[in-house]
Amino acid sequence: MKRFRSLALMLIAAGAIAYTVLVSFAAAKKPDGAGIFREKCSMCHGIDGKGYAAIKTPDFTDPKWQAAHPDKELMNAIENGMPGTAMVAFKGKLDQQEMTAVLKYIRSLGAPKKK
């Protein structure tokens, strides 16, 4: 009987731990690429991602620009900045998931608009 009680208590404890872990994973939010872009990028790239000709920032909504710049190139610019420009490095300021979320958001700006 003691063995059964010990086993039952261990199973209950394991279940409680598993539940806590699952709830915490469910509560963990994915980074908001649009929100990060608004906060960190929009002052130079525009709230709509169209950029500003006066400071020579790219128009992220242009499909031709999007096609000419692979993800690896954009991630490098986000992580390390662009020497000789005002583009600063975000490595160490944003984590990898946040930078990836920003990249995905930038890509979404150049996607064809649904009618």
C-alpha distances in whole Angstrom, upper triangle without the diagonal:
4,5,5,6,9,10,11,12,14,15,16,18,20,21,23,24,26,27,29,30,31,33,35,36,37,39,41,44,47,50,53,56,58,57,57,61,62,61,62,64,66,69,70,69,70,67,68,68,72,73,76,79,80,78,77,73,73,72,69,69,72,71,73,72,68,69,71,68,65,62,62,65,64,61,63,65,62,60,63,66,70,72,75,74,72,69,66,63,60,58,56,57,55,52,52,50,53,55,54,54,58,59,57,59,62,62,61,65,67,65,67,67,66,68
4,5,5,6,9,10,10,12,14,15,16,18,20,21,22,24,26,27,29,30,31,33,35,36,37,39,43,45,48,51,54,56,55,55,59,60,59,60,63,65,67,68,68,68,66,66,66,70,71,74,77,78,76,75,72,71,71,67,68,71,69,72,71,67,68,70,67,64,60,60,63,62,59,61,63,60,58,61,64,67,70,73,72,70,67,64,61,58,56,54,54,52,49,50,48,51,54,53,52,56,57,56,58,61,61,60,63,65,64,66,66,65,68
4,5,5,6,9,10,11,12,14,15,16,18,20,21,22,24,26,27,28,30,32,33,34,36,38,41,43,46,49,52,55,54,54,57,59,58,58,61,63,66,67,66,66,64,65,65,68,69,72,75,77,74,73,70,69,69,65,66,69,67,70,68,65,65,67,64,61,58,57,61,60,56,58,61,58,56,59,62,65,68,71,70,68,65,62,59,56,54,52,53,51,48,48,46,49,52,50,50,54,55,54,56,59,58,58,61,63,62,64,64,63,66
4,5,5,6,9,10,10,12,14,15,16,18,20,21,22,24,26,27,28,30,31,32,34,36,40,42,45,48,51,53,52,53,56,57,56,57,60,62,64,66,65,65,63,63,63,67,68,71,74,76,73,72,69,68,67,64,64,67,66,68,67,63,64,66,63,60,57,57,60,59,56,58,60,57,56,59,61,65,67,71,69,67,64,62,59,55,53,52,52,50,47,47,45,48,51,49,49,53,54,52,54,57,57,56,60,62,60,62,62,61,63
4,5,5,6,9,10,10,12,14,15,16,18,20,21,23,24,26,27,29,30,31,33,35,38,41,44,47,50,52,51,51,55,56,55,56,58,60,63,64,63,64,61,62,62,66,67,70,73,74,72,71,68,67,66,63,64,66,65,68,66,63,64,66,63,60,56,56,60,58,55,57,59,56,55,58,60,64,66,70,68,66,63,60,58,54,52,50,51,49,46,46,44,47,50,49,48,52,53,52,53,57,56,56,59,61,59,62,62,60,63
4,5,5,6,9,10,10,12,14,15,16,18,20,21,23,24,26,27,29,30,32,33,37,39,42,45,48,51,49,49,53,54,53,54,56,59,61,62,62,62,60,61,60,64,65,68,71,72,70,69,66,65,65,61,62,65,64,66,65,61,62,64,61,58,54,54,57,56,53,55,57,54,52,55,58,61,64,67,66,64,61,58,55,52,49,48,48,46,43,44,42,45,47,47,46,50,51,50,52,55,55,54,57,60,58,61,60,59,62
4,5,5,6,9,10,10,12,14,15,16,18,20,21,22,24,26,27,28,30,32,35,37,40,43,46,49,48,48,51,53,52,53,55,57,60,61,60,61,58,59,59,62,63,66,69,71,68,68,64,63,63,59,60,63,61,64,62,59,60,61,58,55,52,52,55,54,51,53,55,52,51,54,56,60,62,66,64,63,59,57,54,50,48,46,47,45,42,42,40,43,46,45,44,48,49,48,49,53,52,52,55,57,56,58,58,57,60
4,5,5,6,9,10,10,12,14,15,16,18,20,21,22,24,26,27,28,30,34,36,39,42,45,48,47,47,50,52,51,52,54,56,59,60,59,59,57,57,57,61,62,65,69,70,67,67,63,62,62,58,59,62,60,63,62,58,59,61,58,55,52,52,55,54,51,53,55,52,50,54,56,60,62,66,64,62,59,56,53,50,48,46,47,45,42,42,40,42,45,44,44,47,49,47,48,52,52,51,54,56,55,57,57,55,58
4,5,5,6,9,10,10,12,14,15,17,18,20,21,23,24,26,27,29,32,35,38,41,44,46,45,45,49,50,49,50,52,54,57,58,57,58,55,56,56,60,61,64,67,68,66,65,62,61,61,57,58,61,60,62,61,57,59,60,57,54,51,51,54,53,49,51,53,50,49,52,54,58,60,64,62,60,57,54,52,48,46,44,45,43,40,40,38,41,44,43,42,46,47,46,47,51,51,50,53,55,54,56,56,55,58
4,5,5,6,8,10,10,12,14,15,16,18,20,21,22,24,26,27,31,33,36,39,42,44,43,43,47,48,47,48,50,53,55,56,55,56,54,54,54,58,59,62,65,66,63,63,59,59,58,55,56,59,57,60,58,55,56,58,55,52,48,48,51,50,47,49,51,48,46,49,52,55,58,61,60,58,55,52,49,46,44,42,42,40,37,38,36,38,41,40,40,44,45,44,45,49,49,48,51,53,52,55,55,54,56
4,5,5,6,9,10,10,12,14,15,16,18,20,21,22,24,26,29,31,35,37,40,43,42,42,45,47,46,47,49,51,54,55,54,55,52,53,53,56,57,61,64,65,62,62,58,57,57,53,54,57,55,58,57,53,54,56,53,50,47,47,50,49,45,48,50,47,45,49,51,55,57,61,59,57,54,52,49,45,43,42,42,40,37,37,35,37,40,39,39,42,44,42,44,47,47,46,49,51,50,52,52,51,54
4,5,5,6,9,10,10,12,14,15,16,18,20,21,22,24,28,30,34,36,39,42,41,41,44,46,45,46,48,50,53,54,53,53,51,52,52,55,56,60,63,64,62,61,58,57,56,53,53,56,55,58,56,53,54,56,53,50,47,47,50,49,45,48,50,47,45,49,51,54,57,60,58,56,53,51,48,45,43,41,41,39,36,37,34,37,40,39,38,42,43,42,43,46,46,45,49,51,49,52,51,50,53
4,5,5,6,9,10,11,12,14,15,17,18,20,21,23,26,29,32,35,38,40,39,39,43,44,43,44,46,48,51,52,51,52,49,50,50,54,55,58,61,62,59,59,56,55,55,51,52,55,54,57,55,52,53,55,52,49,45,45,48,47,43,46,47,44,43,46,48,52,55,58,56,54,51,48,46,42,40,38,39,37,34,34,32,35,38,37,36,40,41,40,42,45,45,44,48,50,49,51,51,50,53
4,5,5,6,9,10,11,12,14,15,17,18,20,21,25,27,30,33,36,39,38,38,41,42,41,42,45,47,49,51,50,50,48,49,48,52,53,56,59,61,58,57,54,53,53,49,50,53,52,54,52,49,50,52,49,46,42,42,46,44,41,43,45,42,41,44,46,50,52,56,54,52,49,47,44,40,38,37,37,35,32,32,30,33,36,35,34,38,39,38,39,43,43,42,45,47,46,49,49,48,51
4,5,5,6,9,10,10,12,14,15,16,18,20,23,26,29,32,35,37,36,37,40,41,40,42,44,46,48,50,49,49,46,47,47,51,52,55,58,60,57,57,53,52,51,48,49,51,50,53,51,48,49,51,48,45,42,42,45,44,41,43,45,42,41,44,46,50,53,56,54,52,49,47,44,40,39,37,37,35,32,32,30,32,35,34,33,37,38,37,38,41,41,41,44,46,44,47,46,45,48
4,5,5,6,9,10,11,12,14,15,16,18,22,25,28,30,33,36,35,35,38,40,39,40,42,44,47,48,47,47,45,46,46,50,50,54,57,58,56,55,52,51,50,47,48,51,50,53,51,48,49,51,48,45,42,42,45,43,40,43,44,41,40,43,45,49,52,55,53,51,47,45,42,39,37,36,36,33,31,31,29,31,34,33,32,36,38,36,37,41,41,40,43,46,44,47,46,45,48
4,5,5,6,9,10,11,12,14,15,17,20,23,26,29,32,34,33,33,36,38,37,38,40,42,45,46,45,46,43,44,44,48,48,52,55,56,53,53,49,49,48,45,46,49,48,51,49,46,47,49,46,43,39,39,42,41,37,40,41,38,37,40,42,46,49,52,50,48,45,42,40,36,34,33,33,31,28,28,26,28,32,31,30,34,35,34,35,39,39,39,41,44,43,45,45,45,47
4,5,5,6,9,10,11,12,14,15,19,21,24,27,30,33,32,32,35,37,36,37,39,41,44,45,44,44,42,43,42,46,47,50,53,55,52,52,48,47,47,43,44,47,46,48,47,43,45,46,43,40,37,37,40,39,36,38,40,37,36,39,41,45,48,51,49,47,44,42,39,35,34,32,32,30,27,27,25,27,30,29,28,32,33,32,33,37,37,36,39,41,40,43,43,42,45
4,5,5,6,9,10,10,12,14,18,20,23,26,29,31,30,31,34,35,35,36,38,40,43,44,43,43,40,41,41,45,46,49,53,54,51,51,47,47,46,42,43,46,45,48,46,43,44,46,44,41,37,38,41,39,36,39,40,37,36,40,42,45,48,51,49,47,44,42,39,35,34,33,32,30,27,27,25,27,30,29,28,31,33,31,33,36,36,35,38,41,39,42,41,40,43
4,5,5,6,9,10,10,12,16,19,22,24,27,30,28,29,32,33,32,34,36,38,40,42,41,41,39,40,40,44,44,48,51,52,49,49,46,45,45,41,42,45,44,47,45,42,44,46,43,40,36,37,40,38,35,37,38,35,34,38,39,43,46,49,47,45,41,39,37,33,32,30,30,27,25,26,23,25,28,28,27,30,32,31,31,35,35,35,37,40,39,41,41,40,43
4,6,5,6,9,10,11,14,17,20,23,25,28,27,27,30,32,31,32,34,36,39,40,39,40,37,38,38,42,42,46,49,50,47,47,43,43,42,39,40,43,42,44,43,39,41,43,39,37,33,34,36,35,31,34,36,32,31,35,37,40,43,46,44,42,39,37,34,30,29,27,27,25,22,22,20,22,26,25,24,27,29,28,29,32,33,32,35,38,37,39,39,39,42
4,5,5,6,9,10,13,15,19,21,24,27,26,26,30,31,31,32,34,35,38,40,38,39,36,37,37,40,41,45,48,49,47,46,43,42,41,37,38,41,40,43,41,38,39,41,38,36,32,33,36,34,31,34,35,32,31,35,37,40,43,46,44,42,39,37,34,31,30,29,28,25,23,23,20,22,25,24,23,27,28,26,28,31,31,30,33,36,34,37,37,36,39
4,5,5,6,9,12,15,18,20,23,25,24,25,28,29,29,30,33,34,37,38,37,37,34,35,36,39,40,44,47,48,46,46,42,41,40,37,38,41,40,43,41,38,40,42,39,37,33,34,37,34,32,34,36,32,32,35,37,40,43,46,44,42,39,37,34,31,30,28,28,25,23,23,20,22,25,24,23,26,28,26,27,31,31,30,33,35,34,37,36,35,38
4,5,5,6,10,13,15,18,21,24,22,23,26,27,26,28,30,32,34,36,35,35,33,34,34,38,38,41,45,46,43,43,39,39,38,35,36,39,39,41,40,36,38,40,37,35,31,32,34,32,29,32,33,29,29,32,34,37,40,43,41,39,36,33,31,27,26,25,24,22,19,20,18,19,22,22,21,24,26,25,26,29,30,29,32,34,33,36,36,35,38
4,5,5,8,11,14,17,19,22,21,21,25,26,26,27,29,30,33,35,33,34,31,32,32,36,36,40,43,44,42,41,38,37,36,33,34,37,36,39,37,33,35,37,34,31,28,29,31,29,26,29,30,27,27,30,32,35,38,41,39,37,34,32,29,26,25,24,23,20,18,18,15,17,20,19,18,22,23,22,23,26,27,26,29,31,30,33,33,33,36
4,6,8,10,14,16,19,21,20,21,24,25,25,27,29,30,33,34,33,33,30,31,31,35,36,39,42,44,42,41,37,36,36,32,33,36,35,38,37,33,35,37,34,32,28,30,32,30,27,30,31,28,28,32,33,36,40,42,40,38,35,33,31,27,27,26,25,22,20,20,16,18,21,20,18,22,23,22,22,26,26,25,28,30,29,32,31,31,33
4,6,10,12,14,18,20,18,19,23,23,23,24,27,28,31,33,31,31,28,29,30,34,35,38,41,42,40,40,36,36,35,32,32,35,35,38,36,33,35,37,34,32,29,30,32,30,27,30,31,27,27,31,32,35,38,41,39,36,33,31,29,26,25,24,23,20,18,19,16,17,20,20,18,21,23,22,22,25,26,25,28,30,29,32,31,31,34
4,7,9,12,15,17,16,17,20,21,21,22,24,26,28,30,29,29,27,28,28,31,32,35,38,40,37,37,33,33,32,29,30,33,33,36,34,31,33,34,31,29,26,27,29,26,24,26,27,24,23,27,28,32,35,38,35,33,30,28,26,22,22,21,20,17,15,15,12,13,17,16,15,18,20,19,19,23,24,23,25,28,28,30,30,30,33
4,6,8,12,14,13,14,17,18,18,19,21,22,25,27,25,26,23,24,24,28,29,32,35,37,34,34,30,30,29,26,27,30,30,32,31,27,30,32,29,27,23,25,27,24,21,24,25,21,22,25,26,30,33,35,33,31,27,26,24,20,20,20,18,15,14,14,11,11,15,14,12,15,17,16,16,19,20,20,22,25,24,27,27,27,30
4,6,9,12,12,12,14,16,16,17,19,20,23,25,23,23,21,22,21,25,26,29,32,34,32,31,27,26,26,22,23,26,26,29,27,24,26,28,25,23,19,21,23,20,18,21,22,18,19,23,24,27,30,33,30,28,25,24,22,18,18,18,17,13,12,12,8,8,12,11,8,12,14,12,13,16,17,16,19,22,21,24,24,25,28
4,6,9,8,8,11,13,13,13,15,17,20,21,20,20,18,19,18,22,23,26,29,31,28,28,24,23,23,20,21,24,25,27,25,22,25,26,23,22,18,19,21,18,16,19,19,15,16,20,20,23,27,29,27,24,21,20,18,15,15,16,14,10,10,10,7,5,9,9,6,9,11,11,11,14,15,15,17,20,20,23,23,24,28
4,6,5,6,9,10,11,12,13,14,17,19,17,17,15,16,16,19,20,23,27,28,26,26,22,22,21,18,19,22,23,25,23,21,24,25,22,21,18,20,21,18,16,20,19,16,17,21,21,23,27,29,26,24,21,20,19,16,17,18,15,12,12,13,10,7,10,10,6,8,11,10,9,12,14,13,14,18,18,21,20,22,25
4,5,5,6,9,10,10,11,12,15,16,14,15,13,13,13,16,17,20,24,25,23,22,19,18,17,14,15,19,19,22,20,17,20,21,19,18,15,17,18,14,13,17,16,13,15,18,18,20,24,26,23,21,18,17,16,14,15,17,14,11,12,12,9,7,8,8,4,4,7,7,5,8,11,10,11,14,15,19,19,20,23
4,6,5,6,9,10,10,10,13,15,12,12,10,10,10,14,15,18,22,24,22,21,18,17,16,13,14,17,18,21,19,17,20,22,20,20,17,19,20,16,16,19,17,15,17,20,19,21,25,26,23,21,18,18,18,16,18,19,17,14,15,15,13,10,11,11,8,7,10,9,6,8,11,10,10,14,14,17,17,19,21
4,5,5,6,9,10,10,13,15,14,13,10,12,13,16,17,20,23,24,22,23,19,19,18,16,17,21,22,25,22,20,24,25,23,22,20,22,22,18,18,20,19,15,18,20,20,22,25,27,23,21,18,18,18,15,18,18,15,13,15,16,13,10,12,13,10,9,12,12,9,12,15,13,14,17,18,21,20,22,25
4,5,5,6,8,9,12,13,12,13,11,13,13,16,16,19,22,23,21,21,18,18,18,15,17,21,22,24,21,20,23,24,21,21,18,19,19,16,15,17,16,12,14,17,16,19,22,24,20,18,15,15,14,11,14,15,11,9,11,13,11,8,9,11,8,7,10,11,9,11,14,14,14,17,19,22,22,24,27
4,5,5,5,6,9,10,9,9,8,10,9,13,12,15,19,20,18,18,14,14,14,12,14,17,19,21,18,17,20,21,18,19,16,18,17,14,14,16,14,11,14,16,15,17,20,21,18,16,13,13,14,12,15,16,13,11,14,14,13,10,10,11,9,6,9,10,8,8,12,12,11,15,16,20,20,22,25
4,6,6,5,8,10,9,8,6,9,9,13,13,15,19,20,18,18,15,16,15,14,15,18,21,23,20,19,23,24,21,22,20,22,21,17,17,20,17,14,17,19,17,19,22,23,20,17,15,15,16,14,18,19,15,14,17,18,16,13,13,15,12,10,13,14,11,11,15,14,13,16,18,21,20,23,25
4,6,7,8,11,11,11,9,12,12,16,15,17,20,21,19,20,17,18,18,16,18,22,24,26,23,22,25,26,23,24,21,23,22,18,18,20,17,14,16,18,17,19,22,23,19,16,14,14,15,13,16,16,13,12,15,17,16,12,13,15,13,11,14,16,13,14,17,17,16,20,22,24,24,26,29
4,6,7,9,10,11,10,13,12,15,14,16,19,19,16,17,14,16,16,15,18,21,23,24,21,20,24,24,21,21,19,20,19,15,15,16,14,11,13,15,13,15,18,19,16,13,11,10,11,9,13,14,10,10,13,15,15,11,11,14,13,10,13,15,13,13,16,17,16,19,21,24,25,27,30
4,6,6,6,8,8,10,9,11,10,12,15,16,13,14,11,12,13,12,14,17,19,21,17,17,21,20,18,19,17,18,17,13,14,15,12,10,13,14,12,14,17,17,14,11,9,10,11,10,14,16,13,12,15,16,16,13,11,14,13,9,11,14,11,10,14,15,13,16,19,22,22,25,28
4,5,5,4,5,8,7,9,8,10,14,15,13,14,11,12,12,11,13,16,19,21,18,17,21,21,19,21,19,21,19,16,17,19,15,13,17,18,15,16,19,19,16,13,12,13,15,14,18,19,16,16,19,20,19,15,15,17,15,11,14,15,12,11,15,15,13,16,18,21,21,24,26
4,6,6,7,10,10,11,9,10,13,13,11,13,11,13,13,14,16,19,22,23,20,20,24,23,21,23,22,23,21,18,19,20,17,15,18,18,15,16,18,18,14,11,11,13,15,15,19,20,17,17,20,22,22,18,17,20,18,15,17,19,16,15,18,19,16,19,22,24,24,27,29
4,6,9,11,9,10,7,7,10,10,8,9,7,10,11,12,14,16,19,20,17,18,21,20,19,21,20,21,19,16,17,18,14,13,16,16,13,13,16,15,11,9,9,11,14,14,18,20,17,17,21,21,22,18,17,19,18,14,16,18,16,14,17,18,15,17,21,23,23,27,29
4,7,8,5,6,4,7,10,11,9,9,6,7,8,8,11,13,16,17,14,14,18,18,16,18,17,19,17,14,16,17,13,13,16,17,14,14,17,17,13,11,10,13,15,15,18,21,18,18,20,21,21,17,16,17,16,12,13,15,13,10,14,14,12,14,17,19,20,23,25
4,5,5,6,5,7,11,12,11,12,9,10,9,10,11,13,17,18,16,16,20,20,19,21,20,22,20,17,19,20,17,16,19,20,17,18,20,20,16,14,14,16,18,18,21,23,20,20,22,23,22,19,18,19,17,14,15,17,13,12,15,15,12,14,17,19,19,22,24
4,6,8,8,11,14,16,15,15,12,13,11,11,11,15,18,20,18,17,21,22,20,22,21,23,22,18,20,22,19,17,20,22,19,20,23,23,19,17,16,18,19,18,22,23,20,19,22,22,21,18,17,19,16,13,15,16,12,11,15,14,11,14,16,18,17,20,22
4,6,8,11,14,16,16,15,12,12,9,9,8,12,14,17,15,15,18,20,19,20,20,22,21,18,19,22,19,18,21,23,21,21,24,24,21,19,17,20,21,20,23,25,23,21,23,23,22,19,18,19,16,13,14,15,11,10,12,11,8,11,13,15,14,17,19
4,5,9,12,14,13,13,9,8,6,5,6,9,12,14,12,12,16,16,15,17,16,19,17,14,16,18,16,15,18,20,17,17,21,21,17,16,14,17,18,18,21,23,21,19,21,21,20,17,16,16,15,12,12,13,10,8,10,10,7,9,12,14,14,18,20
4,7,9,12,12,11,8,7,4,6,6,8,11,13,11,12,15,16,15,18,18,21,19,16,18,20,17,17,21,22,19,18,21,21,17,17,16,18,20,20,24,26,24,23,25,24,24,21,19,20,18,15,15,16,13,10,12,13,9,10,13,15,15,18,20
4,7,9,8,7,5,5,5,7,9,10,14,15,12,13,17,16,16,18,18,20,18,15,18,19,15,15,19,19,16,15,18,17,14,13,12,16,18,18,22,24,22,21,24,24,24,21,19,20,19,15,15,17,15,12,14,15,12,13,16,18,18,22,24
4,5,6,6,5,7,8,11,12,13,17,17,14,16,20,19,18,21,22,23,20,18,21,21,18,18,21,21,18,16,18,17,14,13,13,17,19,20,24,26,24,24,27,27,27,24,22,23,22,19,19,21,18,15,18,19,15,16,20,21,21,25,27
4,5,5,6,8,9,12,14,13,17,16,14,17,20,18,18,22,23,24,21,19,22,22,19,20,23,22,19,17,19,17,14,14,15,18,21,23,26,29,27,27,29,29,30,27,24,26,25,21,21,23,21,18,20,21,17,18,21,22,23,27,28
4,6,8,11,12,16,17,17,21,20,18,20,23,21,21,25,25,26,23,21,24,24,20,21,24,23,19,17,18,16,13,13,15,18,21,23,26,29,27,27,30,30,31,28,26,27,27,23,23,26,23,20,23,24,21,21,25,26,26,30,32
4,6,9,12,14,17,17,20,20,17,19,22,20,19,22,23,23,20,18,21,20,17,17,20,19,15,14,15,12,9,9,11,14,18,19,23,25,23,24,27,27,28,25,23,25,25,21,21,23,21,18,21,23,20,20,24,26,27,30,32
4,6,9,12,15,14,17,16,13,16,18,16,16,19,20,21,18,16,19,18,15,16,19,18,15,12,14,12,9,10,11,15,18,19,23,25,24,24,27,26,27,25,22,23,24,20,19,22,20,17,19,21,18,18,22,23,25,28,30
4,7,9,12,12,15,15,11,13,16,15,14,17,17,18,15,13,16,16,12,13,17,16,13,11,14,13,9,9,9,13,15,17,20,23,21,21,23,23,24,21,18,20,20,16,16,18,16,13,15,17,15,15,19,21,22,26,28
4,6,9,9,11,11,8,10,13,12,11,14,15,17,14,12,15,15,12,13,17,17,14,13,15,15,12,13,11,15,17,18,21,24,22,21,23,23,23,21,18,19,19,15,14,16,15,11,13,15,12,12,15,17,19,23,25
4,5,6,9,10,7,9,12,12,12,15,16,18,16,13,16,18,15,16,19,20,17,16,19,19,16,16,14,18,19,20,23,26,24,23,25,24,23,21,19,19,18,15,14,15,13,10,11,12,9,9,13,14,16,19,21
4,5,8,9,7,7,10,11,10,13,13,16,14,11,14,16,14,14,17,19,16,16,20,20,17,17,15,17,18,18,21,24,22,20,22,21,20,18,16,16,15,12,11,12,10,6,8,9,6,6,10,12,14,17,20
4,6,9,8,8,11,13,13,15,15,18,17,14,17,19,17,17,21,22,20,20,23,24,20,20,18,21,22,22,24,27,25,23,25,23,22,20,19,18,17,14,13,13,11,8,8,8,5,4,8,9,10,14,16
4,5,5,6,9,10,11,14,15,18,16,15,18,20,18,19,22,23,21,20,23,23,21,21,19,22,23,23,26,29,27,26,27,25,25,23,21,20,19,17,15,15,14,11,10,11,8,6,9,10,12,15,18
4,5,5,6,9,10,12,14,17,16,15,18,20,19,19,23,24,22,21,25,25,23,23,21,24,25,25,27,30,29,26,27,25,24,23,21,19,19,17,15,14,14,11,9,10,9,5,7,8,11,14,17
4,5,5,6,9,12,14,17,15,15,18,19,18,20,23,24,22,20,23,24,22,23,21,24,25,25,27,31,30,28,29,26,26,25,22,21,21,19,17,17,17,14,12,14,12,9,11,12,15,18,20
4,5,5,7,10,12,14,12,11,15,16,15,16,19,20,18,17,20,20,18,19,17,20,21,22,24,27,26,25,26,24,24,22,20,19,19,17,14,15,15,11,10,13,11,8,11,13,16,19,22
4,5,6,8,9,12,11,10,13,15,14,15,18,19,18,17,21,22,20,20,18,20,20,21,22,26,25,23,23,21,21,20,17,16,16,14,11,12,12,9,7,10,9,6,9,11,14,18,20
4,6,7,10,12,12,12,15,16,16,17,20,21,20,19,22,23,22,23,21,23,23,23,24,28,27,25,26,23,23,22,20,18,19,17,14,14,15,12,10,12,12,9,11,12,16,19,22
4,7,10,12,10,11,14,15,14,16,19,19,18,17,20,21,19,21,19,21,21,22,23,27,27,25,26,23,24,23,20,19,20,18,15,16,17,14,12,15,15,12,14,16,19,22,25
4,7,8,6,7,10,11,11,13,15,16,15,14,17,19,17,19,16,18,18,19,20,23,23,21,22,19,20,20,16,15,17,15,12,13,15,11,10,14,14,12,14,17,20,23,26
4,5,5,7,9,10,11,13,14,16,16,15,19,21,20,21,18,19,18,18,19,22,23,20,20,17,18,18,15,13,15,14,11,12,14,12,10,14,15,13,14,17,21,23,26
4,5,5,6,8,10,10,12,14,14,15,18,21,20,20,17,18,16,16,16,19,20,17,17,14,14,15,11,10,12,11,8,9,12,10,9,12,14,13,14,18,20,23,26
4,6,5,6,9,10,10,12,13,14,17,20,19,20,16,17,15,15,14,18,19,17,16,13,15,15,12,11,14,13,10,12,15,13,12,16,17,17,18,21,24,27,30
4,6,5,6,9,10,10,11,11,14,16,16,17,14,15,13,14,14,18,19,17,18,15,17,17,13,12,15,14,10,13,15,13,13,16,17,16,18,21,24,27,30
4,5,5,6,9,10,10,10,14,16,15,15,12,13,12,12,13,17,16,15,15,13,14,14,10,10,12,10,7,10,12,9,10,13,14,14,16,19,22,25,28
4,5,5,6,8,9,11,14,17,16,16,12,12,10,10,10,14,14,12,12,10,11,11,7,8,11,9,7,10,12,11,11,15,16,16,18,22,24,26,30
4,5,5,6,7,9,12,15,14,15,11,11,9,10,10,13,14,13,14,12,14,14,10,11,14,12,10,14,16,14,15,18,19,19,21,25,27,30,33
4,6,5,5,6,9,12,11,11,8,8,7,9,10,14,14,13,14,13,15,14,10,12,14,12,10,14,15,12,14,17,17,18,20,24,26,29,32
4,6,6,8,12,14,13,12,8,8,6,6,7,11,10,9,11,10,12,10,7,9,11,9,8,12,13,11,13,16,16,17,20,23,25,28,31
4,6,9,12,15,14,14,10,8,5,5,5,8,9,9,10,9,12,11,7,10,13,11,11,14,15,14,16,19,20,21,23,27,28,31,34
4,7,9,12,12,12,9,7,4,7,6,10,11,11,13,12,15,14,11,14,16,14,14,17,18,17,19,22,22,23,25,29,31,33,37
4,6,9,8,8,5,4,4,7,9,12,12,13,15,15,17,15,12,15,17,14,14,17,18,16,18,21,20,21,24,27,29,32,35
4,6,6,7,5,7,8,11,12,16,16,16,18,18,20,19,15,17,19,16,15,19,19,17,19,22,21,21,24,27,29,33,36
4,5,8,8,8,9,13,14,17,17,19,21,21,23,22,19,21,23,20,19,23,23,20,22,26,24,25,28,31,33,36,39
4,7,8,10,12,16,18,20,20,21,24,24,26,24,21,24,25,22,21,25,25,22,24,27,25,25,29,32,34,37,40
4,5,8,11,14,17,19,18,20,22,22,25,22,19,22,23,19,19,23,22,19,21,24,22,23,26,29,31,34,37
4,6,10,12,15,17,16,17,21,21,23,20,18,21,21,18,18,22,21,18,21,23,21,22,26,29,30,33,36
4,7,9,12,15,13,14,17,18,20,17,14,17,18,14,15,18,17,15,18,20,19,20,23,26,28,31,34
4,6,9,11,10,12,15,16,18,15,13,16,17,14,15,19,18,16,19,22,21,22,25,29,30,33,36
4,6,8,8,9,12,13,15,13,11,14,16,13,14,18,18,16,19,22,21,23,25,29,30,33,36
4,6,5,6,8,10,12,10,8,11,13,11,12,15,16,15,18,20,20,22,24,28,29,32,35
4,5,6,7,8,11,10,8,11,14,13,13,17,18,17,19,22,22,24,26,30,31,34,37
4,6,7,9,12,11,10,14,15,15,16,19,20,20,22,24,25,27,29,33,34,36,39
4,7,10,12,10,9,13,14,13,15,18,18,18,21,23,23,25,27,31,32,34,37
4,7,8,6,6,10,10,10,12,15,15,16,18,20,20,23,24,28,29,31,34
4,6,5,6,9,10,11,12,14,15,17,19,20,22,24,25,29,30,31,35
4,5,5,6,9,10,11,12,14,15,16,18,20,22,23,27,28,30,33
4,6,5,6,9,10,10,12,14,15,16,19,21,21,25,26,27,31
4,5,5,6,9,10,11,12,14,15,17,19,20,24,24,26,30
4,5,5,6,9,10,11,12,14,16,17,19,23,24,26,29
4,5,5,6,9,10,11,12,14,16,17,21,22,24,27
4,5,5,6,9,10,11,13,15,15,19,20,21,25
4,5,5,6,9,10,11,13,15,18,19,21,25
4,5,5,6,9,10,11,13,17,18,20,24
4,5,5,6,9,10,11,14,16,18,21
4,5,5,7,9,10,14,14,16,20
4,5,5,7,9,13,14,17,20
4,5,6,7,11,12,15,19
4,5,5,9,10,12,15
4,6,8,9,12,15
4,6,9,12,15
4,6,9,12
4,6,9
4,6
4
